[in-house]
Amino acid sequence: MKTIIFHKEQELKIFRFLKHQNIRWNQFVVFVLLFSLQENIVAINPIHSFAAGTYIIDMGQAHQTVANGLKPYGLVYALNLNHHIPISWSINSEKVKDGVDFTANGKDYKGGSFIISSEYITSTIVTVINAWKAKGVVVDGPSASSFTAPVYGTITSWPRAMLDAANDTKITPYFLNAEIPSSSFVLNADPTMLNICSGPGDVYILPHADPDSWPANQITSLKNFINAGGFLFAGCHAVSVLEGIPGCNFLSNNLILNTNHSNGTAPFTILASTVAHPIMQFIGTLAEALQDGSEMIYVPGAAGWRATTTLAIYDPNYLNTKPNPDVAYSFPNAAACLAYGRAFGNSSLGMVMYEAGHTLNTKGTVAQQVSAQRAFFNFLILAGLEKQVTVALNVPIISSPGSVYALSGSGQGGSLPYMYYWSNNNSGTFSSPTLNTTNYTAPENVNNLIITLQVTDVCGRTNFNAYSQATSLPIELIDFKATVRHK
């Protein structure tokens, strides 16, 4: 069996090509399989170099707690939203479960750790990091020497989550655990709110709920949102109920309603090929944390799951013990408690994730609860990476104190119009800080200079791009949606 290996950038190019040509991802996969006699397709995350002085948020502690497993997401949020610091998400695309993502200064890092590059470290950022370390977040740094690490993506924005009104209180404790503020989500939501500005939210959160009782306009709104690329997270029996509504069978051909199937039996099996997927960046297992509520596992009917759906965690020996003979089937490797994929297997549509259980913070050990909530937050980060506004910068090399330089930037994606805001970490000034073009008067000290352009769309989606200059000599211009370029 051969293997086709794609770098992450190549994988993204393929997705964009498929969208442009109106080709579904599953059609492309079928073509590749037929052409290559069932070859494997592997996306390799590119290797980035990090200089001495870099900080690393360690996500791989063997004993996972709320402090070392969930609060790091709060730190990432704070650095992004409050201080405009890009965060590299390191995932080794060839690792085994709980395997090493990278090694730096003699220490192995696992579980999808986050990296704060040295050029963005200032006294203010060190103060922020130390405050979160005091809360139990494990952060190493400054690194004594340079190192390399695979990077899945650079996090520069956080998605806004819409929490369904029926049981939004089941979800808010996760945000409290991570200390992510309530401004990042909307309570008491329903799908019709997704139509405002083509969606003020990037992710719709549907915990334990009964969408079959929704009025038709809410069903239509949810469909439109996902067809436009919106992300959906659903849990408990909202999953089998939703999949039974015409046009809402996003990940399956049909699922058995929760009242017609029995529960699975933990421990469950983690599909080996998923351990390098961003959603699966957690340590250990989460099986027992999902054993709560009216639906603890998702069971397909005879038509099964869609071929493009990933059954990341499943019961390999599931047997439906309900007495109804029409659904008393055995489904080896098909009864799943965590599944994800593109809606209808179409790469141009939104990502959907189903995680079983009524809540993720009451059953099993604390470590299992943390892992279950980490999968949820990883899904949010994925949404942020995909839905963020793209910010491009045009900044010349700034070498002469007191000189005036023309700067420009632009935004792409989201919903027009944009609001712009230029800022810097030094005493330089902008002639028009709220326009996309401005003149910048350089400060007396042009070393260790960071110039940031923040772009906010009309729906409140915010992203930024930063020019960083360690000295008056060559600088680094970063486009967080593309690749690192050196001048």
TAPE-V71285 format. One record per backbone hydrogen bond with DSSP energy under -1.0 kcal/mol. CO is the residue of the C=O (numbers start at 1). NH is the residue of the N-H. E is the energy in kcal/mol with one decimal. If there is no record, write none. Layout:
<<CO NH E> <CO NH E>>
This chain:
<<2 40 -2.0> <4 42 -2.6> <6 44 -4.2> <7 11 -2.3> <8 12 -2.2> <9 13 -2.0> <10 14 -2.2> <11 15 -2.2> <12 16 -2.4> <13 17 -2.6> <14 18 -2.7> <15 19 -2.2> <16 20 -2.4> <17 21 -2.4> <18 23 -2.8> <24 28 -1.9> <25 29 -2.5> <26 30 -2.3> <27 31 -2.2> <28 32 -2.6> <29 33 -2.9> <30 34 -2.6> <31 35 -2.6> <32 36 -2.7> <33 38 -2.2> <40 4 -3.8> <42 6 -4.2> <44 8 -2.0> <46 151 -2.7> <48 149 -2.2> <50 147 -2.3> <51 54 -1.0> <54 143 -2.2> <55 116 -3.0> <56 140 -2.9> <57 114 -1.7> <65 69 -2.2> <66 70 -1.6> <66 71 -2.2> <70 73 -1.6> <71 75 -1.9> <72 76 -2.4> <73 77 -2.4> <74 78 -2.5> <75 79 -2.7> <76 80 -2.4> <77 81 -3.1> <78 82 -1.9> <79 85 -2.4> <80 84 -1.1> <87 155 -3.5> <88 115 -2.7> <89 152 -2.9> <92 95 -1.5> <96 99 -2.5> <102 109 -2.8> <104 107 -1.8> <107 104 -2.4> <109 101 -3.3> <109 102 -1.2> <113 90 -2.5> <114 57 -3.4> <115 88 -2.5> <116 55 -2.4> <117 120 -1.9> <118 121 -1.8> <122 126 -2.4> <123 127 -1.9> <124 128 -2.0> <125 129 -2.8> <126 130 -2.6> <127 131 -1.8> <128 132 -1.7> <129 133 -2.2> <130 134 -1.8> <132 137 -2.0> <133 136 -1.5> <138 58 -2.2> <140 56 -3.0> <143 53 -2.0> <147 50 -3.1> <149 48 -2.9> <153 89 -2.7> <155 87 -2.0> <160 202 -2.8> <160 203 -1.5> <161 186 -2.7> <162 205 -3.4> <163 189 -2.4> <167 170 -1.9> <168 171 -1.3> <168 172 -1.6> <171 174 -1.8> <172 176 -2.1> <173 177 -2.5> <174 178 -1.9> <175 180 -2.3> <181 184 -1.8> <182 185 -1.6> <184 161 -1.9> <186 163 -2.9> <189 165 -2.7> <190 193 -2.1> <191 194 -1.7> <192 195 -1.4> <195 198 -1.5> <196 199 -2.3> <202 231 -2.1> <203 162 -3.1> <204 233 -2.7> <205 164 -2.7> <206 235 -2.0> <210 213 -2.1> <211 214 -1.4> <215 218 -1.2> <215 219 -1.4> <216 220 -2.5> <217 221 -1.9> <218 222 -2.2> <219 223 -2.4> <220 224 -2.7> <221 225 -2.3> <222 226 -2.3> <223 227 -2.8> <224 228 -1.4> <225 230 -2.8> <226 229 -1.7> <226 350 -2.3> <231 204 -2.6> <232 353 -2.5> <233 206 -3.3> <234 355 -2.1> <235 238 -1.3> <236 239 -1.4> <237 241 -1.9> <238 242 -2.2> <239 243 -2.7> <242 245 -1.8> <245 248 -2.6> <248 250 -2.0> <250 344 -2.7> <251 306 -2.2> <254 301 -1.9> <257 260 -2.5> <258 261 -1.1> <269 314 -2.4> <271 274 -2.1> <272 275 -1.2> <274 277 -2.4> <277 280 -1.1> <278 281 -1.5> <280 282 -1.9> <287 290 -1.3> <288 291 -1.3> <290 292 -1.8> <292 358 -1.4> <295 357 -2.2> <298 336 -2.0> <299 256 -3.2> <301 304 -1.4> <304 253 -2.8> <306 309 -1.8> <310 312 -1.3> <310 340 -1.9> <312 271 -3.0> <313 337 -2.3> <313 338 -1.4> <314 269 -3.4> <315 318 -1.2> <324 327 -1.5> <327 329 -1.9> <329 320 -1.8> <331 334 -1.8> <335 315 -2.8> <336 298 -3.3> <337 356 -2.6> <338 313 -1.7> <339 354 -3.0> <340 310 -3.1> <341 352 -2.8> <342 345 -2.5> <343 346 -2.0> <345 26 -1.4> <346 349 -1.9> <350 343 -2.7> <351 232 -2.3> <352 341 -1.9> <353 234 -2.3> <354 339 -2.1> <365 369 -2.2> <366 370 -2.6> <367 371 -2.1> <368 372 -2.2> <369 373 -2.2> <370 374 -2.3> <371 375 -1.9> <372 376 -1.2> <373 377 -2.3> <374 378 -2.8> <375 379 -1.6> <376 380 -1.6> <377 381 -2.4> <378 382 -2.1> <379 383 -2.0> <380 384 -2.3> <381 385 -2.5> <382 386 -1.9> <383 387 -2.9> <384 388 -1.3> <390 412 -1.7> <392 410 -1.9> <394 408 -1.6> <400 403 -1.8> <403 442 -2.8> <405 440 -3.5> <407 438 -2.3> <408 394 -2.6> <410 392 -2.5> <412 390 -3.1> <415 458 -2.2> <419 456 -2.5> <421 454 -2.8> <423 452 -2.9> <429 441 -2.7> <432 435 -1.6> <433 422 -2.5> <436 409 -1.6> <438 407 -3.2> <439 431 -2.5> <440 405 -2.8> <441 429 -1.4> <442 402 -1.4> <449 469 -3.0> <450 425 -1.5> <451 467 -3.3> <452 423 -2.3> <453 465 -1.7> <454 421 -1.7> <455 463 -2.2> <456 419 -2.6> <457 460 -2.0> <461 457 -2.4> <463 455 -2.9> <465 453 -2.6> <467 451 -2.6> <468 476 -1.9> <469 449 -2.4> <470 448 -1.0> <475 487 -1.5> <476 468 -1.6> <477 485 -1.2> <479 482 -2.2> <485 477 -1.3>>
